[in-house]
Amino acid sequence: MNLSEKQNKLYSEFYNSTCKGEVLDSKVESLVGLSAAIAMNCKPCTSFYIKQCKSNGASDCEIQAVLAKVMAVSAGQKALQFKEAQSLVGSDSACGS
């Protein structure tokens, strides 16, 4: 399914409005984009934003720091999800002791 010409235009306008550098500089915008791309599990977006980060002056260390932060947040979310699921199951002291 393809977007209509109007929908593509509206999306492009919306996306471009987030890239104007009015608050964040281009390097920070690309690092934020990279973190969102990874969090959304979008492989083409991740590749795009890694290239953007490099072209906007982000060092390999800065990119690695973003990758580590996304991994840490993802792991934290899974730990919280585990605790929530575990509370629904109940505690049986005979399990795995």
C-alpha positions as CSV (number, residue, x, y, z in Angstrom):
1,M,0.0,0.0,0.0
2,N,1.4,3.4,-1.0
3,L,0.6,6.8,0.5
4,S,-1.2,9.2,-1.8
5,E,0.7,12.2,-3.2
6,K,-1.1,14.4,-0.6
7,Q,-0.2,12.1,2.3
8,N,3.5,12.0,1.1
9,K,3.5,15.7,0.9
10,L,2.0,16.1,4.4
11,Y,4.4,13.6,5.9
12,S,7.4,15.3,4.3
13,E,6.3,18.7,5.6
14,F,5.8,17.2,9.1
15,Y,9.2,15.4,9.1
16,N,11.0,18.4,7.7
17,S,9.5,20.6,10.4
18,T,11.3,18.5,12.9
19,C,14.7,19.2,11.2
20,K,14.9,22.9,11.2
21,G,17.5,23.3,14.0
22,E,15.3,25.7,15.9
23,V,16.1,24.2,19.3
24,L,18.5,21.3,18.8
25,D,21.6,21.6,16.6
26,S,21.9,19.1,13.7
27,K,24.3,16.8,15.5
28,V,21.9,16.4,18.5
29,E,18.9,16.1,16.2
30,S,20.6,13.2,14.3
31,L,21.6,11.5,17.6
32,V,18.0,11.8,18.8
33,G,16.8,10.4,15.5
34,L,19.2,7.5,15.8
35,S,17.9,6.6,19.3
36,A,14.3,6.7,18.1
37,A,15.2,4.6,15.0
38,I,16.7,1.9,17.2
39,A,13.9,2.1,19.7
40,M,11.4,1.6,16.9
41,N,13.5,-1.2,15.4
42,C,13.7,0.4,12.0
43,K,16.8,-0.9,10.2
44,P,16.7,1.5,7.3
45,C,16.1,4.4,9.7
46,T,19.0,3.3,11.8
47,S,21.4,3.2,8.8
48,F,20.1,6.6,7.7
49,Y,20.6,8.2,11.1
50,I,24.1,6.7,11.6
51,K,25.1,8.3,8.3
52,Q,23.4,11.6,9.4
53,C,25.2,11.5,12.7
54,K,28.6,11.1,11.1
55,S,27.9,13.8,8.5
56,N,26.7,16.2,11.3
57,G,30.0,15.7,13.2
58,A,29.1,13.1,15.8
59,S,32.1,11.0,16.9
60,D,32.0,7.3,16.9
61,C,32.2,7.6,20.8
62,E,29.0,9.8,20.8
63,I,27.2,7.3,18.5
64,Q,28.3,4.4,20.7
65,A,27.0,6.3,23.8
66,V,23.6,6.7,22.2
67,L,23.5,3.0,21.3
68,A,24.4,2.0,24.9
69,K,21.7,4.3,26.3
70,V,19.0,2.8,24.0
71,M,20.1,-0.7,25.1
72,A,20.0,0.3,28.7
73,V,16.6,1.9,28.5
74,S,15.3,-1.2,26.5
75,A,16.7,-3.5,29.2
76,G,15.1,-1.4,31.9
77,Q,11.7,-1.6,30.2
78,K,12.0,-5.4,29.9
79,A,12.9,-5.6,33.6
80,L,9.8,-3.6,34.5
81,Q,7.7,-5.7,32.1
82,F,9.0,-8.9,33.8
83,K,8.2,-7.6,37.2
84,E,4.6,-6.7,36.1
85,A,4.1,-10.1,34.5
86,Q,5.6,-11.8,37.6
87,S,3.1,-10.0,39.9
88,L,0.3,-11.4,37.8
89,V,1.5,-15.0,38.2
90,G,1.9,-15.0,41.9
91,S,4.7,-16.4,44.0
92,D,5.2,-20.1,44.4
93,S,8.2,-20.6,46.6
94,A,8.7,-24.1,45.2
95,C,9.6,-22.8,41.8
96,G,13.4,-22.9,41.0
97,S,14.5,-23.2,44.6
